[in-house]
Amino acid sequence: MKIFCAIKLNSNEKEFLLENVGNSEVIFQDELTSDPQKYFSNCNVCFGNIPRKWVEESTQLNWLQLESVGYDPYMDLTNRKVKISNLKGFFSIPVAESAVSGILSLMRGMNELALLKDKKEWVGAAMRPSLCMLEGSNVLILGAGAIGFQIKKLLSAFNCEVSFYAKFNPEAQYFSSEELSKAISEADVIIGCLPESPETIHLINEERLNLMKPTAIVVNVGRGSLIDDFALAQKLINGSIAGAVLDVTPKEPLPEDHPFWNCPNTILSQHTGGGYEEEVMDKIKVFLKNLQPYINNEPLNNLIP
């Protein structure tokens, strides 16, 4: 069996992978000097995200283990003999911690205080009346998946009233467009955790942004397309809502001329939400855990539809 590793690994990570794949040959893309598709085309298994075109043109590939939760580039492939698994649930803990830390940073003024340190400005007494508490807040989470429920778990320490919007998950409280609009108008914090689909693109549009309380915070840790970014930027610049925590944006890196860079009370965490020290090693372990059932011709974990 030949395995194509598209993820860039350090020497320790490569050694760990090689020690646990038995007699399989592993080709590391970062060690190739030319034409990586040529080497990939002879492999049965791929670990890491590769161009869609490679999958469609391959005659040897049987299984692709993605290093992401998102699988948008691989939807509706013509080459459907290839099994594709993703990292469903993998990032729930770090992303949830990033979301809650961003909310707390805005509510407690930590984003402003961090900048004041560099300026050597002491304005704490004047800031105190403007600070808010997360305790007891009404939080609406868009998407009832692993990340959303992990966020709910963390928010339980703050006695928040948490509800979910989801089209089909029976554990959600809101399902329709009308219910969503009403829930948005009542929420103190709105958190986007939805994957991208035709229905979720600009789900939070200008009309729904106008329903938000002026004291509300919007958070997006799902897909950048969820929110009409220019409408949101205008709301933030006008001070019509309290702030935003954006781990994802429609274009990444965010263009230098995008208004988000100049929006007040806005945290741009630059798609770092899922990051942590052992992230890559844990991805390898997920791959290896799926490798044995693949070898045994057994069902794989987290196969995408």
N, C-alpha and C positions, 0 to 999 in steps of 0.2 A: 504494500500500500504506500502511495506517495501523498504526503501532506504538504500543502502550500501554506506558509505562514505569512499573511499580509500585514500582521501587526509588528511594529518595531519593538523588539525586546532587547533588554540589556543582557550582558553575558550570563548573569545568574539566572535570569528568567529563561534564556535559551537552554541552559544546562538542565534546569528543572523539567522543561518540556521534553527534551531528548531522553531524559532518564525514565520518562513515564509513557512513552509511545511504543515501547517494545522494539520490534525489528523494523518498524516503519521508517521510511526515508522522509526527512523534513527538509524542505527548501525554504530558506528565509529570504523574503523579497528584498530586505534591506542589504543583503550581501550580493545581490545580482548587479552586474555592471551594465547589462543591456537587455532589452526585449523581455521583460518579466512575463508577459502573456505567453510567450513561447514555452517557458518552464511551467507556468500554471496549467497550460493546456494538456500536460501529461499527468496531472494529479487527479486523484479520486476524491480528495477531501481538501477543503480550504478553511482556514481559521483566520477570520478577519474580513473586513468589508472591501470588496473589489468592484471595479466597474461593472455595471449591468451587462454591458456588451460582452465581457469575458464569459459570464454565465451563459448567455444566450448562444455563444459560439462554441462552447465547450462540448466535446463528445465523451469526455472521460469523467467529468465531475458528477459525483453522486450526492455529496452533502456539503453544504456551506454553513459554518457556524459563524454568525455575525458577532461583532464586538459591540453592538449597539442594541437598544430596545427598538428603535425605529427601523422600519424596513421599507419605507416608501419607495426607494429606487428599485426595489425588486418585485413590486406588485405587478400582477398580470404578465409575468414572464412567459415567453413563448416556449422556453425550455423547462417544462413543468416536471420533468423526470427528476430534477434536482430537489432534494430535501433541504429546506432552509430553516434553521433555528435561530432565535434571537436571545437577548438577555433579559427577558421579561422579569420584572421585579428586582433586578440586580442593583439598581441605583436608588431604590426607595429610601434607604436610611440616610445617605449623604444628601440627597436632593431635599428630603423633608427637613433636615437640619438647616440647610441653606435657606429654604423658604422661611422657616420660623425665625432664623437669625436676622434675615433681612427685614421682616416685619418688626421685630423688636428694635432693630437699629433705627428705623424710621420713627417708631412710636416713642422711643426713649431718647431720641436726638443724638445717638451715637455716631451717625454718619456726619453730622455737622461738627460734633465735638472733636472727632478725629482730625478734621481739617483745621480747626481752631488751634490745635496743639502746634501744628507747623507754623501758624501765624503768630503764636505766643499771645493769643487774645483770651482774656478771662471774662466770659459773659454769662457764667452759670446762673447767677441770680435772675438775670433777665429772661433766661430760657425756661426756667422752671415752670411758669404757668402754661407754656405751650406744649409741655410733654403729655403724652397719653399713656394709658395702660392697656395691655392686651387682655387682662383679666376680665372675663365675662363677655368678651366680644362675640358678635354674631358673625360667623365665618361660613362663607359659601365656597365649596370646593367643586370645581368643574371637572368631572372625571372620577369614577369610583373604582380606581385600580389600586395597585400596591402603594404607589407614592401618596395618593390621596388618603388612604387609611393610615399610613405611617404619620402623615401630618396630623391627622385627627388624634392619633395616640399622643403625640407631643403636646398638642393643644389642650388635651384633657388636664394637664397640670395647671393650666390657666383658667380652668372652668369655662371654656368657650362653648357656645352653642354652635355645633358644627352640623351642617347639612350638605348633601351631595346633589349635583345635577348629573344625570346620565340617562341616555336614551333607553337602555335595556336592562341595566343592573337593578334587580329588585330591592337592593339595599339602599338605593337612592331615594330621596324625598321628592325630587322634581324631575319631570320627564319631558314636558312639552315646552315649546317656545314661550308660550304665555306664562307658564309657571316660572320659567327661568327669568323672564323680565321682572316679575313681581319679586322674586327672591333677590335679584340684584339690587332692587330699590331699597331693600331692608337690610342689606349686609354691611357690616363694618369693614370686612376684609373679603376680597374675592380672589380665589387662587385657581389658576388654570393649570390642569394636569392632563389635558386631553391630547391624544395622538392626532396627527393631521389626517383629515378626510375632507371630501367635498362639503360635508355638513358643518365641519368645525372651522373652516377658513372664514375669518372675520365674524365668527360667532359673537364676539364682543365688538360690535360696530359702533358707529357714532351715536346711533339711537339708544343703544343699551348703556353706553358710557354716560349719556345725559341723564340716565335714571339713577346713577350712583349718588350716594350721599356726598356732600362736600367734604366730610370727614373720613371718607372711605379710602382704603388702600387697595390697589390692584397688584396681584403677583402673577407672574407667568413662569412656570418651570416645565411646561409641556412643549409646545411648538410655537415658534414665533409668528406663524400665520394666524393664530387664534384671535389676535387683537388687531384692529385697524390702527397701525402704529402712528400715522400722522394725526388721526383724530385723538388718540391718547396723548400725544405730545402737546397738542393744542390745549387739552384739558389741564395738563400739568403746568404749562406755561401760564395759563390764565388763573391757576390756583383753584380751579373748579372741583378738584379732588385733592386729597391730602398727600398722595405720593404713589410711587410704583417701585416694585422690585422685579427686575426683568433679567432672568437668567438666559432667556432665549429671545432672539430678535429675527425679523423676517430675512435679513441678510447678515451673514456672519463671515468675516468681521464686519462690524457695523461701519458703514461709510462715514468718512470724516465730516461730511456735510449734513449728516442726519440730525434732526432736531433733538433727538434723545440726549445727545452729548450736552446740551445746554438746558435741559429740563431740571427745574428745582425738585428737591425731595425725591430724587430718582436714583436708585441703585442699579447699576449695570454690572452684573456678576460674570458676564462674558462666557456663558456656558460652562462654568466651573462647578455647577451644582452637584454633579455626580462624582467629582474627583476626590480621591483620598490616597494615602501612601501606598496601600497594597492593591490598588485598583487593577493594575495589569496582571499581577500574580493571581488574583482572584478570578480574572477572566480566563486565565490558563486553566485553573482548576475546574471552571465550568465546562470548558472544552473537553478536558480529560474525563470528566464525569459523564459526558455525552458520548465520548469515543467508544467506551466499552459496549454500550447497547448498539452502537452503529456496527461494530465488529460482529456482534452476536445477531445482527439483523432483528433487533428488538426496537420497539417504539422509542423515538427520541424525545427529549424534554424540550418544551417550548417551540414546537414546530409552528411556523406561521401558516395561515390558511392559504 
